Amino acid sequence: MRIGELSGRTGVSPRSLRYYEEQGLLTSSRSATGQRHYADAAVQRVLLIRQLFDAGMSSRVIATVLPCVEVPDDLGVAEETFAAMTRERDRIDADIAHLIETRDALDVLIRANSRHRAELSGALEPVARST
């Protein structure tokens, strides 16, 4: 399939697909006129690459992880991939912890702002006179 069809089937722009190729994440063959042609398996590969990018992995890390999909019986590749995936999981855990801290800090600010708004609302209301 050509790049436009792969783009349509995966929802990934042709520009991104060309970037994936530049980074060694995806391969294509070329026609006599220089057009890229992809195997049907490229659809699943692009979806996996997209998922890994969405998880926050860099193209360098993805390039380290992908060989495990292609050469699952190579212990060296499996070990290197395991180490890369473990590092990425640890990075994601740290990002999650940071996001939780940030959310908690925002909760404190939201409560303070809510109290402040309530005080301002009360101050703006006319004071009832006693009889």
C-alpha angles and dihedrals in degrees: 000000000000126000094263092056092047089049091050094048094048104031089234117130120247087241091058091047090054089049090052088054093048088053093049093246096116134027134205138177122234128234122224087267093051098255117147118245123192132198118242089252088066089079093065092041093053091048089052092047090050091050091051092049090049088054087059100257119148122234088251092058092043089053088055094049100043098068089066087065091051102038105030094160096059110100093199092054091045092052094047091047092048091053092048093048092047091051090049092049089051090049091050091048089053090049090050091050090050092049091050090051090049092048091050091050090050090050089057091050092046091053091048091048091048091053091047092050090048090051091049091048091052092047092053094053116091114259112247113239119229118230 
